[in-house]
């Protein structure tokens, strides 16, 4: 059983989770390289880093998120709280933290000695959401499950083109002529919280890939924004935080899913997975969107309607891939273009849903909504909670290009002491 989340204020907890999920890699750039020199390593920026010394500092948080999700725990599983109840990440008081370091070393050794340095074994390989690996096979209670093809088994170059499926989708939502008539959208609705309740949300979009989501919370507006060139997050009462390059890619994908004429341009190739998959009761064609030095994006299109019903994309971390899944439904015709009125954003740590009430097209939107703000200095403490991971950076061997990564994934975590 997974440990219950312990954030006392449910509204604040929901705010943190949605800020993390709205960009689907979604996050803050705590130590972005501004062109003034090489990015600092984790050991250079944080205290008492013993194992992950040489990774970029901005990769420490996503690495900890991967550990937390793989074990189904939160930060306080390994980190001790001080007298003021704040976690002291550099302290080594807990046995679990020392064990985590040993397990990381073991994982690196296994991969180096048995898989030519490829990241085949991760924390999630054994833990699967539990602090203790399952040593005894489970009793089969519901009948055999289909065996998924290993991510290295299929050669992407040998797969058929997915372009016909993409073309069918573009036609199903109204065609390029109708899509070309839409320049802006203002969407209003509710963010449905995992624990119940809702918050009003307004989304401003502009073709081809500008998108600003504003959730109206009792503490103020929470903003997730991407203007086609840069992205940022804003928590109530805190300075804005820049997205990293990988975060911006995910934000662009999120935006272009609603203006999909430009979506194929994000990929160097579109490949059709050999076998369809079930989404609910319906079969879906699965198209792999390939891009250089990135894990493929999986796009699921309903076989009958041709509509996009799911998108799964991944962020690379030093320990494994963090997946984000977006499910689209409740398509309605708005000015000749079908658009989803409901979508659910999910990560291993949980999910939440946006339900729209109203969509207006081609309204004038103040350009200031898409204007990049002034960011906090690099030394400013990060926003609280589970903001999503910053950009991937070069680190050790990766899986072969085009391989669909295993699901590993995010939860709340914070820097220091690994």
N, C-alpha and C positions, 0 to 999 in steps of 0.2 A: 504494500500500500504506500502511495506517495505521501510525503510529508505535507501537511496543510500549509498554505501560505500564511505568513504571520504578520503581514502588514495590517496594523490596527485600523486605519481609516480606509473603509472600502472604496470610497470615492477616489482617494489618492492612489490606492492600489490599482484601481481600474484605469486611472489616468496614465500611470506608468506602463501598464500592460499595453494599452492602446497606442501610446506613443511608440512603443517598441514594435508593435505589429503593423502600424499603418504604412510603414515603408518596408516593406518587406525585406530587408537587410539593413535596414532601417537603423540609424544610430547617430552617435555623436563622434566627432573627430577630436579625441582628447589630445592627441599628439601628432597632428597632421604635419607632414613635411611641407613647409611653405617655400621651398626653394632656397632656403638660407643655409643648407648643409644637409648631411644625411640624417635620417630620422634616428632618434635615440633608441637604444635597445631597452628591453624591460629592466635589465639589471642596472642600467644607467639612470633610469627614471624612478624606479621603485626600490624600496628597502627589502633586503633579505630574500632576493630571488636566487634560488639555488639550482633549479632544473631548467626553467624556460629563460635562461639568461640572455640568449642571443636573438630571440624573436623581436621584431619591432614592438616598441612599447604599446602601440595602439592595437596590438593583437592579443594582449594579455587578457583583456575583458572578454572578448569572444571565446578565447580558450577556456576561461573559467565558466562561461555560459555552457559550453559544450560538456564540461565535466558535470555541472549541476544537473543538466537535463539527462545525461546518460545515467546518473545515479538516482534521479528523482528527488533531489535534495535542494536546499538553499545554502546561502553563503555561510550561515552559522553552523553548518554541519562540520566544516573544517576550521572556521575562524572563530576566535574567542572575542567576546564582548568586553569592553572596558567598563570602568565605573559609571560612565555616562551612558551606558547601553550601546554605544557605537562600536562596531566591529573594528578590532585592531589587527589589520591584515598582515602586518609584519611579524606578529608574535607566533611562536611555535608551541604554544601550550597544549594543543589538542593532538592526541595520537592520530586522529583521522587525517590531519594535514601531513604528518610525516609519512603515513601510509600512502597518501595520494602521490607524494613525490616518488616513492618507491615504485608505485604502479606505472607512473609515467615512464620512468627509466626502463622498467620491464617491457612496456609496450614498444618503446623505441628500439630496444635490443631485439625483440622478436621480429620486428619488421626488417631491421638491418640484416639479421642473420638468416632469415627464412624467406623474405619476399623482396630481396634486392633493393631494400630501402623504400619500396612502395608502401603507402599507408593502407595496408590491408586490415590490420588489427587496430581497433580504437577502444576507448573506454566502453562505448556502447556495445561492442562485440560480445562482451560477457555480462555486463550489468543490465542492459535492457530496461532501464528505469528503476532499478533497485539498488540500494547501497551494497547489497551482498550478491555476488554472482550466483546464478542458479546451477548448482552442481548436479542435481538429480533431474532427469528428464520429467517433464510434466505428463500427467495422465491425459490421454487423448479423450476429450469429452464431446467434441462437436464434429467429429469426422475429419478426415485428412484435408489439409489446406493445399491449394496449388503452390508448387515450388516456383519461386521467382527466379528468372534467369540472372546469373551473376553478371555484375556490371561490366566485366571484361569479356564476357562470352560473345557478344555481338560486335561485329566490326561495323561502325557507323558508315564507313565508305560503301559498304555493300548494301545498305538499306535503300529502299526506293525513296523517291522525292516526296516530301510532304507538301510541296507547293499546291497541288490540286486540292488538298484538304483546306489549306489556308484560303485559297481562292473561293471555295464553297462557302466558307465562313463569311468572307467579305460580302459575298452576294446575299447570304442569308440575313445579314443585318441591314441590308438596304442597298448595297452596291456603292461603287466609288462615286457615282454622280451625287447620290443623296448624302454620302459622307462628306463630300467636298463642299456642301452647302452649310455645314455646321462649323462655326468658328469658335464659339464659346458655349459653356454650360454653367449654370448655377444650380446646384443640387442641394436640397434640404431634406433632413430626415432625422433619424435617431441612431445612436450607437447603443446597441443592446449589450448590457454588461454580462459577463460570465456568471456573476453571483446574483443576477436579477436587477431590475431597474434599467434605466436608460438615461442618456444625455443627448441633448440636441446637437446636431452637427450640420455645418454648412460647408460645401465643397465648391471651389471655384476652379474652373478648368479653361484652358485655351489651347487650341491646336498648335502644333501636333503633340506636345508633351509637357505642357505646363499644368501644374496641379497644386492647389493649396487646400488642405483640409483643416477646418477650424472646429474643434470640439468646445462647446460652451459649458464649462464646469462651474460649480459654485465658487471656486477659487480664482476663476479667470479663464481666458481662452488658452487652449493647448493647440499649437499649430505644427503641422507637418507640411513642408513646402518644397517644391522643386520647380524651378523656372525655366527648364530647358538647358541651363548651363551650370547651375549650382543648386544645392539643396540645404535645408536647415531644419532644426527642431526648436521649438520654444515651449518651455514649461511655464506655468504661471509664477510670476515673481522671480524668475531666473533669466539670466542672459541667454540669447540664442546660441545654438551650437551648430557648427557646420557638419554636414554629412561628408563622409569619405567617398572616394571614387566608387567603391563597390556599392555603398548605400545609394549613391546617385543612380547607378545602373538599375537597381531594383525599383527606385522611385520612378525612373523613366519607363520601365516595363509596366508598372502600375498605371501610370498615366496613359500610355499608349494602348493599353487594353480597352480603354474607353474611346480612343480615337485610333482604331486598329489599322487604318490604311498605311500608317508608317511602321507598324509592328514588324513586318518581315525584314525591314532594313536593319533591325537590331542584330540580325544573325548572318553569319557567313554561309550557312546552309540550313535547310529544313529537311529533316529525314523522318520518314514514317515508320513507327515501331511496327514490327511484323504482326503482332497480335493486338486486337483492341482490348480495352479494359472496361470493367463495369464501374459506373458512377451511379450509385443508387440502383435503380432497376434497369437502367439503360446502358447500352454499349457505347463506348467512346473511342474514336480514333485518337491515337497518341502521336503527336508530332514533336520531335526533338529539335529545338532551336539551338544550333551550335554557334559558338563564338570563340574567338581566339583566346586561349589561356583562361577559359571560364568553364565551369561545369555546365552541361546542357540545361536549358530550360525545357520543362515538359509541359506541353499544351494539349489539353484534352478537349476534343470537339465531339458533340453528340452526333452519332451516326445518322440519325434521322433528320434532325433540324439543322445540323451543321453549325450550331452555335457553340461558342467557347463556354465550357462549363467548369473548367478547372485550370489553374496554372500553378506549377510547382517550380521554384527556383532555389538556388543554394548559395550560401556564402562559405568560402574556404576559410578555415581557421587552422592554427598550428596543430590541433589535435583531431580534426575531423570536419565534416560538412554540417552547416546549420541550415535546415530546410525551412522554407515558408510556403504555405499552401493557401491559395485563394480560390474559393468556390463561388461561381456566379450563377444567379437564378433570377426568376421573376422578370424575364425580359418583357418590355413593353415598347410599343411604337411611340416615338416622340418625333414628330415632324418628318416621318418617313424613314427613321433610323431606329432599329431595335436597340435598346440599351438595358442593362441589368439594373433593376431597382433594389436588388438585394445581393450582398456578397459577404462571405465569411472568411476572415483571415485567421489562419491557424498556424501555430508552432507547437512543438512538443510540450511547451509549458502551458498551453491553453489556447483558446480561440475567442473571438467576439465577432459580432455581426453588425453590419450597417444596413439599415432598412430605409430606403428613400420614400418620401411622401410626395415630392414635387421635383420635376426637372424642367428648367427653362433654358431654351437655346437662343444663341445669338444676341444675348444681352450685353450691354456695355459694362465692362468690368474695369474698375480703377486700376491702372497699371501699378500703383503703389503696392497692391497685394502681392505682386510677383517680384517686388524689388528686394534684392539681397540685403539683409540687415548687417550692422556692424557686429562682429563676433567678439566673444569674451577673450581676454588674453590667454595664452597657452597655459599659464600656471593656475588658472581658475579651477577650483574643484568641479568635477563633472556633475551633471544632473543626477538625481537619485534613481535608484532602482534599475530595472532591467532594460535600459536602452539597448537597442539592437547593435550588432557588431559593426565595428569600423571595417575599412577596406582590407582585403587580403594583400599580403606583400610577399616578396620572394622568400621561400624557406624550404629547404629539403625537397626530396622527390615528391611528385604528385602522381595521381593515377593517370593512365594514358588519356590523351586528349580524346574527348567524345564519350568517355565512360560515364554512365549515369551513376552518381555517387550514392552510397548508402545513406539512410536517414539517421542523422545524429542530431543534437539540437538545443536551442536556446532556452535559458531561464535566467533569473536574476543572478548576477555575480558582480564582484567588484575587484579592483586591482590590489596587488601586494602579496608578497611572501611565498610564491610558489617556486 
